[in-house]
Amino acid sequence: MKSFAKIDNIREIRKKLGLNQIDFWGQIGVTQSGGSRYESGRNMPKPVRELLRLVHVERINLADVNQNDMTVLALLKEKHADLYADLKKEAKAVNKKK
């Protein structure tokens, strides 16, 4: 899924995960009332949409991502750009198969 792409089926995603609005939206720092408005069609800011995609679509546990992980990623990208590009392509291929 493309970053910042519009997510049309938010309510369906939440229901498939078996979460109520408080639990679903709380995981990304949005109140239940704010989440309800987004589910009803109100425009969602890009940062909220991206958090929703990462947490509920890609199933990334944000608590598991730490500063060291981000530093390693930045160093890999900077010092080993070819390896970074190869790994990125490989990850994309793996994710397509899912």
MODELLER restraints for C-alpha pairs under 7 A, 6 or more apart:
rsr = mdl.restraints
at = mdl.atoms
rsr.add(forms.Gaussian(group=physical.xy_distance, feature=features.Distance(at['CA:3:A'], at['CA:50:A']), mean=6.52, stdev=0.5))
rsr.add(forms.Gaussian(group=physical.xy_distance, feature=features.Distance(at['CA:4:A'], at['CA:46:A']), mean=5.92, stdev=0.5))
rsr.add(forms.Gaussian(group=physical.xy_distance, feature=features.Distance(at['CA:4:A'], at['CA:49:A']), mean=6.45, stdev=0.5))
rsr.add(forms.Gaussian(group=physical.xy_distance, feature=features.Distance(at['CA:4:A'], at['CA:50:A']), mean=5.52, stdev=0.5))
rsr.add(forms.Gaussian(group=physical.xy_distance, feature=features.Distance(at['CA:10:A'], at['CA:39:A']), mean=5.93, stdev=0.5))
rsr.add(forms.Gaussian(group=physical.xy_distance, feature=features.Distance(at['CA:11:A'], at['CA:39:A']), mean=5.72, stdev=0.5))
rsr.add(forms.Gaussian(group=physical.xy_distance, feature=features.Distance(at['CA:14:A'], at['CA:24:A']), mean=6.44, stdev=0.5))
rsr.add(forms.Gaussian(group=physical.xy_distance, feature=features.Distance(at['CA:21:A'], at['CA:32:A']), mean=5.49, stdev=0.5))
rsr.add(forms.Gaussian(group=physical.xy_distance, feature=features.Distance(at['CA:21:A'], at['CA:35:A']), mean=6.84, stdev=0.5))
rsr.add(forms.Gaussian(group=physical.xy_distance, feature=features.Distance(at['CA:22:A'], at['CA:31:A']), mean=6.92, stdev=0.5))
rsr.add(forms.Gaussian(group=physical.xy_distance, feature=features.Distance(at['CA:22:A'], at['CA:32:A']), mean=4.91, stdev=0.5))
rsr.add(forms.Gaussian(group=physical.xy_distance, feature=features.Distance(at['CA:25:A'], at['CA:31:A']), mean=6.24, stdev=0.5))
rsr.add(forms.Gaussian(group=physical.xy_distance, feature=features.Distance(at['CA:25:A'], at['CA:32:A']), mean=6.18, stdev=0.5))
rsr.add(forms.Gaussian(group=physical.xy_distance, feature=features.Distance(at['CA:25:A'], at['CA:35:A']), mean=5.88, stdev=0.5))
rsr.add(forms.Gaussian(group=physical.xy_distance, feature=features.Distance(at['CA:28:A'], at['CA:51:A']), mean=6.24, stdev=0.5))
rsr.add(forms.Gaussian(group=physical.xy_distance, feature=features.Distance(at['CA:28:A'], at['CA:52:A']), mean=6.68, stdev=0.5))
rsr.add(forms.Gaussian(group=physical.xy_distance, feature=features.Distance(at['CA:38:A'], at['CA:44:A']), mean=6.07, stdev=0.5))
rsr.add(forms.Gaussian(group=physical.xy_distance, feature=features.Distance(at['CA:54:A'], at['CA:60:A']), mean=5.62, stdev=0.5))
rsr.add(forms.Gaussian(group=physical.xy_distance, feature=features.Distance(at['CA:55:A'], at['CA:61:A']), mean=6.28, stdev=0.5))
rsr.add(forms.Gaussian(group=physical.xy_distance, feature=features.Distance(at['CA:76:A'], at['CA:84:A']), mean=6.11, stdev=0.5))
rsr.add(forms.Gaussian(group=physical.xy_distance, feature=features.Distance(at['CA:77:A'], at['CA:84:A']), mean=5.41, stdev=0.5))
